[in-house]
Amino acid sequence: MNFKGIKNKLKRFKAILNNHWSAFVAKHARYNSAYYQREIKKMLDCGSETTGFAVLQCLSCGQGQH
């Protein structure tokens, strides 16, 4: 899978979490804690221009982006 494919999957995963986290927590109260809120926020913020991201490329051949 290429970089674009991975990024698209991450976007879908983030959208699902963003749209359904509140309902999930309402059904499963044990996840309504500061710890889980921080972890979900970090995951949703990951890869944004605000918090930064990394693109890795092969140093030998210059191919591939991950």
C-alpha positions as CSV (number, residue, x, y, z in Angstrom):
1,M,0.0,0.0,0.0
2,N,1.3,3.4,-0.8
3,F,1.4,6.6,1.3
4,K,-1.8,7.9,-0.2
5,G,-3.7,4.7,0.5
6,I,-2.5,4.7,4.1
7,K,-3.5,8.3,4.5
8,N,-7.0,7.7,3.1
9,K,-7.5,4.8,5.5
10,L,-6.4,7.0,8.4
11,K,-8.8,9.7,7.4
12,R,-11.7,7.2,7.3
13,F,-10.7,5.8,10.7
14,K,-10.5,9.3,12.2
15,A,-13.9,10.2,10.7
16,I,-15.5,7.1,12.3
17,L,-14.0,8.0,15.7
18,N,-14.9,11.6,15.4
19,N,-18.5,10.8,14.4
20,H,-19.1,8.0,16.9
21,W,-16.9,8.5,19.9
22,S,-19.5,10.3,22.0
23,A,-22.1,7.6,21.4
24,F,-19.6,4.9,22.2
25,V,-18.6,6.5,25.5
26,A,-22.3,6.9,26.3
27,K,-22.7,3.1,26.0
28,H,-19.4,2.2,27.6
29,A,-18.9,4.6,30.5
30,R,-15.6,3.1,31.5
31,Y,-14.0,4.9,28.5
32,N,-15.2,8.3,29.7
33,S,-12.0,9.2,31.5
34,A,-9.3,11.8,31.1
35,Y,-6.9,9.1,29.9
36,Y,-9.1,8.0,27.0
37,Q,-10.0,11.6,26.1
38,R,-6.3,12.5,25.8
39,E,-5.5,9.4,23.8
40,I,-8.4,10.0,21.3
41,K,-7.5,13.6,21.0
42,K,-3.8,12.7,20.2
43,M,-4.9,10.2,17.6
44,L,-7.3,12.7,15.9
45,D,-4.7,15.4,15.9
46,C,-1.9,13.1,14.6
47,G,-0.8,13.9,11.1
48,S,-2.2,17.4,11.0
49,E,-0.3,20.5,10.0
50,T,-0.8,21.8,13.5
51,T,0.8,18.9,15.3
52,G,3.1,17.7,12.5
53,F,3.8,14.5,10.7
54,A,6.7,12.7,9.1
55,V,7.1,11.3,5.7
56,L,9.8,8.6,5.4
57,Q,11.6,7.7,2.2
58,C,14.2,5.1,1.3
59,L,17.7,6.7,1.6
60,S,19.2,4.3,-0.9
61,C,16.8,4.6,-3.9
62,G,14.5,7.5,-2.9
63,Q,11.5,5.3,-3.6
64,G,8.4,5.0,-1.5
65,Q,6.8,7.3,1.0
66,H,5.5,6.0,4.3
